[in-house]
C-alpha cells in the first residue's frame, strides 16, 4: 500500500513549467525548424556523427545517436513532451515525434498539424465481426496513409484486450472474446498500418479488460490463463506483426502495476518474445504509484507518458544519496533510449518530412474501404419468414434513436461526409422511407416495415450496465406491426425480452461515417450480410462468469476514472464526493478483480457451464444458405514434428451470392487438465455464387493442440484423441472428425 501521494509544491509546479519552456525553446535552435524538418535538412552534426547516414542499419544509427547524447538529453528521452510527443533533441537535429489516438481512424482532437479531415472507420469490434483478414490489412493501410497525411508518426492502437465482459466500456476498441480471432485480425491491421511506416501501438498491456476503477484495480490472473487467453494476441503482434510499440494498461496485474512489471514487460515480451520497440505507459499511469518509481529502470518500460517528472524527481533524490550509481543508471537509461529510438529509425521517421500530401487522393478509397468494412460487419442475428431483404417499393419507417457512429473517449474519430442510417435508407427507398422520431400508432400500422434503431452508448472511462430500458418501446411497436426490424447500435450486450416479438435483428456496432450506405445495402438486399459475432450474447448478465466484478459494498460501481480516490490521496477532498466510494474503496486503495473463471471466458464459459445464450460466438445469418460436406483428414494421427490437413466442401445452396465464415474448433477428448469444450483455431471467409461449391482446407499443427503446463512452465500436448469441429458458429457445428495425437 502506498503510504501517501504528495501534492506538488508551487516550486515543483514551476519547475515542470520551466522544463516545458526549455523544450519549446530548444526546438527553435540549430538554424532550422526541427518541429517539421527531416534530418537531412540539419547542418550542424557533432564531429564524428554517423547517425545521419541512411545506408547504416537502424541499430547502428541509434547507437551513434546515444554516443552523442548528454546525460540530461537521455533523461528527457525517457518521457513524453507536450502530452503527445516523443521529445526533440534539437542539438542533434532530431525533431519531436507525434502520437495520435485511434480506434476508428485518426483522432484529430489532439493533432498539432491543423488537419480537419480523417475517415471515421468502423470500430475494432465491428472489424472483427467481418472475420476478414484482408479487410483488416486494408483498414490498417488506409489509416496509415491518413497518419502520413496528418503528420502522425505513432498511432496509439490497435487494442488487444479481451472482451471479458459484455459491459466493458471500451469493447468497441477491441476484437472480441477470443484470443485467436483477436490475433489474426490485429496482426493484419498492424501489418497494414506499418506498411506506411507509421508505428502501431498495441494497447493496453495487459488485463485492462474493464474500466471499473481502472487505475487502481489489480487484475489477478493465474499463469495458465495469462498464457492461453491474454498473452497470445501480444505474442502474435510481436512475432508476426512486428509491432513497433506497446502501451501498458492503467491497471495492476497480480498486485504489480503494468507499467512496472519486469516479469511481463522485460522477461516475457522482450526476452522471450523478442520485442525491441517502445514500451510506453498509458497517460498518467505512473502518477498513481509515486513510491514505486524505483522499479522503472529495470522494468522493461522505456517511455513514461505524458511525462517523466515523477521519475526525474525520484532519480534526483536517489542520486543525491547514491552518486556512485550514476554510471549504472546511465546505462539503464541508454537501453531505454535505444528501445525508443530504434523503431523511429527503422520506420524512417527522422528521415522524411512530417506530412505527405501526395497521399490525399487516397481518401476517396478510404471511404469505400470504410463502407465495405461496415457492410461485412453488420450481423443478421434473426430473419424470421425471410423478412429481409425488403424490396424498394415497400413503405419503410424508422423510429427510435439517431444512431451513434463511434464510441466515446480517446478512440473517438469525428469523420466527415457522414451518411446516417436515415440518409442511406432515403437514397434507396426515396419517398417510401421516413424517419419519425415521434410517431403514432397509425403510422406504425401503415408501414410495410418498421425499423427500430436502438443505441447503447459506451466508451472510455466507464463500463455500462447490462440493462437499457428500451424494452417496452420495441414491444409496443411489435404489437402494432408484425414486421419489425431492430437495429442494435452497440458494442455491449443488453436484455432482449422482445426477441420473440420481432422478425429481424441486425447488430450494427459502431459503423463509422459510411454506416448509412452500408445499412441501406443490407436492408435492400444489394449486399448480402456476412458478419459473424466476435462475442457471445448472453440472455442475462448474471449468466456471465463474474457478474459482480465491480461490486463495492454490495453495490455495482460503474465509473472508471476514480477521480474521488485520486483527490482523496492527494489531500484534495471536495464536498459532494461519492460517499459510497469513499467508504468502500479508499481504505483498501488497490481493488482486486479476480479472474476466477480462469481460461473460461466467452463461449468457453457458456459451453463449460452449459448455459443457453441468445446468440453464440461466431453466429451470423445470410440471405442464402450454405452446405458443408465431405470432411476428410490427410492422416489419422500426427505427432509433435508433424501436421495434419483438414479438407471439406462448402456449397451455396441458395439463390444469392454470399460469403460464409467457416470456423474450425478443436476439442481435446480426454486431458489431465480441465480444457474448454472447444476452442477456435482456424477460420476462413469464402464467397460463393448460387450453386457454387468450393474446397476449403486448413492445416492443424501441434501448437494448435497444446495447453500451458504450470509444472514445466511451458506448452504441452498430451497424447490422445482430438476432434475437429467445423461449423458456422461455436454452436452450429456441421461436421466432426477425429484424429490421434501420438
N, C-alpha and C positions, 0 to 999 in steps of 0.2 A: 504493500500500500504506500502510495506517495505521501510523504508527510505534509507537504504544502506546495502550493503554487504561488510564487511571489508575484506581486504586482510590479510591473516595470516602473521604476522611478522616472521622474521627469528627466533626470540626467541620462538614463539609458534610452529613453524615447528620443531624446535629442541626438544621441549617438547613432541610433538607427537612421534617423533622418539625414544625418551628416554622411553616413556611408552611402545612402542612395544618391545624394547630391554629388559625391565624389565619382560614383559610377557614371552619372549623367555627364559630368564634365570630361571624364576620361574618354568618352566616346567621341568627343569633338577634337581630339588631338591628332597628331601624326599627319596633318595635312590632308585628311580625307574624311568623308562621311562614312565612318565604319558602321553606322546603323544600317546602311543599304549595300555598300560596295563589296564585291568579291575580293578575294585575297590578291588576285593578280593586279589590282589597282594600287596595292601598297608599295611604297618605295623606300621604306626605312627599316628593312630587316636587320636584326642583330648580326654582328660579324660571325660568320661561320654557319649561319642558319641554313637548313636544308628543307624545312617543312613546306616551303612554297613549291617544291619540285614535285609535280604531279606524276612523274614517272616512278617515284618511290612508292613502296607499299604504304597503305594507310597506317599500319602499325609503326613503321619506321618514321613516318612524318609526325605521328603523335609523340613518339619517344623524343624526337628532336624538339618539339614544342616544349615538352616538360623540362628539357635541359635549360631552356631559356626563361622559364617561369620563375619569378621570385616566390619566396615562401608565402607572402601575403596574396599574390595572384593565385597561387594554388589553393589557398583557403577560400578565396572568393569563388573559385570554380567548383566548389562542393555544395554551393547553394544557389537557389534561383535569384533572379533580379526582376524587379518591377512586375511581380505576380506571374508572368507567363514567359519569362526569358531565361535561357542559359546566359550568364553574363558575358559581356565582351571583354577581350583583352586588347584594348586599343593599341597598346605599346607594341604588340606583335602583329597587329593587323587583323585580328580575329573579331568579326562582327558579333553582336548578340544573335542568339538563335531563338526563333519564336515558336511557341506552342499554341495550339488552339484545341478547345474541347470538341467532342464528337460523340455522336451516336447515330444520327440520321443524316450526317453530312458534316460540313464545316460550320461550327458555331462562330459567327462573326461578331458576337457581342463584345468579346474581349480583344478583337483583332486591332492591331496598330496600323493596318495598311489602308484603312478607309474604304475597303471594298464594300459594295452594297448588296452583292448577289452571290448566294451559294444555294445549290439544289437541296431541297428537303426530300431525302430518300425515305423509304420505309425504314422502320426501326430494325434492330438486330433480330428481335424475336420474329418479326414478320419475314425477314430474310431467311431465318432458319426454317420457317414454315414452307418455303419453296422447295426445300431439300435439293436445291440445285447448286452444285459446287461451282459450276461455270458462272452463274449469276453472282455468286459471292466474289469471285475474282473480278468480274466486270464492275461490280459496285465499288470494290476497293480501288480499282484502277481509276474509275471516274472521280471518286473523292480525292485520290492522289493528285489528279490533274487540277482539281479545283484548289487544292492546297498550294500547288505551284503558282496558280494564277493569283492567289491571295497572299502569297509570301509566307505560308505556314510551313515550317520545317519539321515539326513534331505534330502528329495528330494523336490526341490523347484518347485512343481507342484502338482496337475493339475491347469490349468487356467479355471476360471469360468466366464470370461467376456462374454457379449453378442456380437453377430455379428450384431451390429447396422448398419454397413456399409459393403458393399461388397468390399470396397477398403482398409480396415484397414490392416495394415502391419502384425499384429500378429494373424490374423484369423486362421492360421494353428495350433495355440496353443489352440484354444478354441473349443467349441462343437456346434457352430452354433447359429441360431437366436431365438431359442425357449427355454424359461426357464424350461419347463417340461422335454424336451429331455435332456438338459444340466444336470439337476438334477439327472435324472435316470442314465445316463452314468457316471457322476462324482462320485456319491455315490458308485457305484460298483467298479470303479477304485480305489477310496480311500480305500475301504474295502480290496481289493486285495493287495494293496501296504502295508497297515498297518498290514495285516496278517503276514508279515515278520518282524514285529517290527521295521519298518522304518517309520519315521514321514512324512506324506503327508503335503504339504504346499499349501493350496488353495490360488490362486492369480488371479487378483490384485484387492483387495477390495477398491473401487467399482467404476463403471462407467469409468474405464480406457479402453474405447472401441475404441480409435483411438490413433495413435502415433503422431498426429498433436500437436506439441509443448507440449509434454506430461507432462513436469514438471510444466507448468505454465497455463494450461487450467483448467477452472472450469467447470465441467460437472454439469449443472444446471438442476436438475431432481425433479419434484414435488413428493409429498408424496405418492400419489396413484401409480404412475409409479414405484417408488422405490420398493414399497411393492408387486406389481403384476408382474413386469418384472425382476428387477435387484437383489432383495434380496432373492427370493425363492431358487436359487441354493445354496446360502450360508447357509440358514436355513436348507436345506436338508443335506448339507455336515456336519453341526454341529450336528443336531438332529439324523440323520440316519447314516451318515458315520462316526461320532465320530472323525472328522478330528482333528489332534493334533496341527496344526499351520496354521496361516493365514498371508499372506503378503499384505500390503496395496499398492495401486497404487500410481504412481507418481503425479497424478492429484489432483485437489481440487474437493470437492462436495459442490455445493451451496455456494462457497466462502471460505470454510474451507479446509485446506489440509487434505487429507485422513489420514495421519499419526497422526493427532492431533485432530481428530473429536470425541469428547467424546460422542455425541449423538449416532453415529453409532457404534463406537468401543466398548464403555462401556455399554451404556444404551440398545442398541439393541442386539449385538451379545453376550455380556457377561451376562447382567442382564435378558434379555428376552429369548434368545436362549439357555443360559446355557453354553456358551463356556468357558472352563477353561484352554486352552492351550496358546501357544506362539502367540503373535501378533507382527510381525516384519515389519519394513519399507522395501520398495524396496531400492536398493542400491543408496545412495546419496540423498534419498528423503528429509530428513530434512535439508540438506545443502542449499536448496533453500529458507528456511524460518528461518534464524537465529534469527530473532526478535520474533519468536513465541515459543521459547524453553520452556517458562513458561507453555505452555499447556500440555507438555509431562507428568508431574507427575500424572495428573488426567484424562488423555485421554483414558485410557484403552490399550494404546500401551505399550508393555513390553520390546521390544528388538530393539535397533536402529542399523541398518546395513548400511555400513560395520563397523562403529564405532560410539561411542557416544561423540566424542571430543567436538562438539559444545555445547552439553548439559552440559558436565562437566565444560566447560568454563563459561556458564551461571550460573550454580549452585554455582561455586566458588565465583562469584561476588555477587550472591543473598545472600548466607550465610554470606558473609563478612558484608553485610548491615543488615541482619536479622538473627543473630546467634541463636536467641530464637526459630527459626523454624526448627532446625536441627532434633529434635525428630520426628516432623511431616513429614519431608522429608524422614527420615529413614524408617518410617512405610510405606510410599508410595512406596519406593524402594523395601522394603521387599515383598510387594504384587506383584510387577513386577517380582522379582526373583522367587517367588513361581510359578507364571504362566510359567516362562521359564524352571524351573527345573521339575515341576510336570510331563509333558509328557515324559521327559527323563527317569525318574524313572519308570513311567508306562510302557514304552517300553523296559526297561532293558538295556538302552544304557550304563550305567556305570558298569553294572554287567557282561559284555561279552567282549571277545576280539574284536578288531576293525574289523577284517576281518573273514569271514567264508568260507574257501576254500572248505569245503565239498559240497558246492552248485555248484561248477564249472561244474559237469556233467549235470546240468540242462540247460546249454547254448544251447545244441542241440534242446531241446524242445522250447526254446525261439525263435529260428529261425523258427520253424514250426508255432509257435504262431504268429510271425510277418507276415508270409506268409498268414495264414488264415485270419488275420485281413485285409491285403491288398486285398485279393480276395473278401471278403464280403464288402469292402469299395467301390470298383470300381462301378460307377453308369453308366448303359447303358441308355443314355438320348434319343437316337434315333436309330432305326434299321429298316430302310425302306427296304421293299421287303425281309426281313429276311436275310440281307447280312451276318450277323454274326449268329452263328459261321461259321468259314471257315475251310474246310477240309484240311488236311496236304498235300495233293497232289497239292495244288494251289500255284501259284507263288506270293510271297508277297515281297514288298519292303517298307522300312520305310525311310521317309525323314523328314527334319526339325531338331529340337533341340535334343541334348542328354539330356534326362530328368534329372531334379533335384530330389534328394531323400528326401530332408529336407529343411525346412525354415531356414532363417538366424537368427543370434543373439544368445542370451543365450540359446534358445531352440534347437540349432543345435547339432546333435549327428552324429559322423563320421561313426560308424558302422564298419563292417568287412565282408569279403566274399560276396561282393556285386554281385548280378546278375542284370545287366542292362536290359532294355527292349530288346535291340538287342540281348543280350546273351540269354535271356529267349526264345525269338522267334526262335533263331537259333537252340536251343535244340530241339524244336518241329518241325519246318519246314525244318530244315537241309539245304540242298543245294538249296531249293526253297525259301530261305529267304536271303535278302541283306539289309544292312543299307547303304544308299547312301547320305552322307552329301551334296555332289554335284551330281546333276542328270540331265539327258537330257529328252527332250520331248519323245524321242523314248523309253527310259527305263520306263517312266510312262505309256505310251500307252500299253506296252507289259505285264504289271503286271496284275494278276487277282485281286489283292487288293493293294491299296496304303494307307499306314498308315502315316498320318501327325502328328508328335509329336510337340506340342506347349507348350512352357514354359512361365509362368508368375511368375517371382521370387518375393519374398516378405520376410519380416522378421522384427525383432525388429528395431526401430529407425526411420522408415518412412512408411507412407502409400503409396499406389501405384495407379497411375491414372487408370481410367477405360479403356482407350484406350491402345492398344498394338502395332498395326502396322503390324500384320501378315496377314491381311485380303486378300491382293492381292495374296499372295503365295498360300493360300488354294484355292482361286477361280481359279488360274492358273492351279493347279493340277486337280481340279474337272472338268475343261473344257477339259482336255486331257483324263481323265479316269472316267467313271461313278461310279466306286466302290471305293470311298474314305472314310476312317475312320479317324476322328480327335480325337487325344488323348489330352485332356486338363490337363496339369500338373500344377495345380494351386489351391490355396485356395482363390482366388479373382476372381470376375466376369470380363467379357470382352465383347465387341461387337461381334455379330455373324451374320454379313451380309451374310455370306456364308452358313448359315444353310440350305437353300432350295437346295443348290447345292451339298451337301454331303449326303451320305446314312446313315452313322452311326456316333455317337459321344459317346465317353467314357470319363467321368470325373474321373481323376486319382489322384487328390490331391497331397500330398507328401507321398509316399508309403513306404519309408524306404528301407532297404537293400535287401528285397525279392521281390521288385517290378517287376522284370523281370519274375520270375516264376509265380507270380500272374497274370500278364497281359497275358502271354502265355496260361495259363489255361483258361482265359476268351475268348480270341480270337479263340482258337481252339475248345472250347466247352467242354473241360474237366471239367470246372467249369461253372455253370450257374450263371450269375450275379444276385446279390440280394441287392446291395447298393441302398439306398434312400437318396436324397439330404437333408442335415440338414439346408439348407438355400434356399432362393428364387433366381433364376437367372433372373434379370430384363433385359428388352430389351435395356434400356439406363439408365445411371446413373442419368439423370435428372428426371427419374421416381421415384427415391428413396425419402425418407422422408425429407432429408436435404442435397441436392446436393452441397450446398455452405458452408458446415460445416467448411471448412478450408480456407475460403476466407479472405485475409488481403489486404486492399487497393484495393479491387475489383478483386484480383487475387488469385488463389489457391496456398497454401503453403504446400508442401508435407513433408518436412523434419521434423523429430520428436524430436531431442535432444536439440534444441535451444541453441547450443553452443555459437552463437554470442551474444545471450541475456545474457548468464551467464558471458561471457567475459566482456560485457559492464558493468554490475553491479559490477563486481569485479575490475573495473577500468583497464582492460587489453585489451582495444580496439586494434584490429590489422588491418593493411591495407588490403584492399580487402574483408572485411566482407560484407555480403549481405545488400546493401543499402536499398532495398525494405523492408527487415525485420526490419532494424533499424528504419526506418521512420514510420512504421505502428504498430510495436509491442512494442518497448521499452518504448514509452511514457505511455503505459497503464499497462504494467507489467503482469497483470493477464488477460488472454483471455477467455471470456465467450463462452461456447458451449451450447446453449440452446436446450434441448430435447423437442422441440415444438410439436413433434408428440405424445408425452405422451406415452400411452400404446401401440400405434400402430407402432410397428416395424415389419420388415419382412413380412410374409404373412398377418399379421393383417393389415398392412398398405395397401398392394396391394388389399386386399379384401375390406377394407373400401372405398378406392378411386376407386374401380372397374377398376384397371389398368391391361391390358393384359401383361403377362410375357412370357419369353422364356420357362422356366420350373418352376413349382411350388414347394414349400416346400413339401418334402416327396415323390417326383417323382423319379422313377427308374424302368426301364423295365426288363423283364426276357426273357429267350428263351422259356418259356412256358406261359400259361395263367391261371388266377385264377378267379373263380366264387364265388361271395358272395351271400348267400341266407338265408332265414328263420330267420330274426331278430325277437327276442322276448324279452320282458322286464318282469322281475319277478313280477312287480307291475305297476299299472297305476299311482301311486303317492307315494311320500316319504316326510319325514319331517326331522327336524334337528337331531332327535335321531335315524334315520333310514338309510338304504342303499338300493340300487337297483341293481339287476343283469341284465346284458345285455348278451344275447346269440345269436350266429349266426353260420352258417356253411360256411366253406371255402373249395373249391374243386379245385384241379389241373385238368384242362380240356385239358391240352396239352400232349405232348409226352415225356417230360423230367422231371426228378425230379428237384424241385426248392423250393425256400424259398420266402414267401411273408410277408411283414410287414403290419399287419392290424392296421390301425390308427383310434382311436376314438376321435372325436371332439365333443364339446358341444356348443350349441347356446342358448342364453337367448333370447326368442322371444320378450319380452317387459320388459324394465327396466327404472327406473327413472334416471339412469346414462348411458352415452354412453359406450357401450361394443363392443368388437370385433365381427365380423360376426361369427367367430368360433374360438375355442381355443383347442389345443391338450391337452388331459387329460389322455390318456392311449395308449399303443401300445404293440404289441407282434409280434415276428417273428416266423412264422410257416413253417416247412419244410414238403413238400408233395411229394409223389411219383406220377407218372402219374395215373390219375383216382382216386386218394385217396381223401377222404373228412374227415375233422376234425371239431369237435365242438370247438369253441373259446368262451371264456366268459370274461367279465370284470365286476368289481364291482364299481358302482358310489356311492360316499359318499358325504355328504353335503359340505365338503370343496372343492369339485370339482366344485361347483356351485357359489361360493362366489366371491365378489369383495371387494376392500378395501374402506371403508366408511371414507371420510375425516372429517365428522362431529363427529362421535364417535371414530375415530382413531382406528378402529377395522374392522375385517372381517364381511361381511354382505351378507345374501342371501335373496332376495325378493321372496315372493310367486308368482307363475305364471307358465307358460308353458316353458319347456326346450325341445330342440331337441337333440337326439343322432344321430350323423352323422358318419357312418363307411365307410372308403374308403382306396384307395391305395395311395392317396396323398391328400394334402389340397384342390385340385381342381378336384379330381377324386373320388367323393362321390358315393358309390354304394347303400347304404341302409340308410334310415332315419326312425326314430320312435320318438314319443314324449311322455312326461310324465309331471305330475303336481307336483310342489313343494308347499307344504302347510305350 
